[in-house]
Amino acid sequence: MRFISNLNQKIGDYASAIYFVVFVVMIYDVIVRYIYHTPTEWALEFVIMVVGIHYVISGAHAIKNNTHVRIDVIYNLLPVRTRRWMDVLGHLMAIVYLSIIVYYGVEQALPAIEMGERSGGGWNSLAPTYMKIAIPIGAALMVLQSVVSFIDSVKGVRNEQ
């Protein structure tokens, strides 16, 4: 279980460096567009692809660090025992939902890989293929982390009794 948490922590930590790459590419694009009047064909498509992939790959990091979206105003008003049960239920629902995303994500990714799906834009990159591959991978990482968090939540409920 520790391996899964450590893996997701490392992926999230390293993936955050992607935004430095995005920053550099966007600065480059602005310079060549407005100073040299030679806009890039690839910068916007590249940035959308990289940020989209980062978004789905970093979900497990958010679950691991308990930084996912939650209605904290209501959650914090609940008694600790009720919060623990809400965590158990939330992780269980996430496992079911994300497992469905893994299944259908693979179903979408395989044809994209087989035909080498391209964007059709000026750069005509394989961005859609890469993004479709990232969805089931990111969801699978989230399922694994949700299982770890579910087990931890169940232990928390048991320790209270």
TAMOQUI-V594054 format. One record per helix or strand. SS is the DSSP state (~ for helix, > for strand). FROM is the first residue (numbers start at 1). LEN is the number of residues. Records with the same first field share a line. If there is no record, write none. Layout:
BEGIN
SS=FROM-LEN ; FROM-LEN
END
This chain:
BEGIN
~=2-14 ; 18-17 ; 43-15 ; 59-6 ; 72-4 ; 80-36 ; 127-34
END
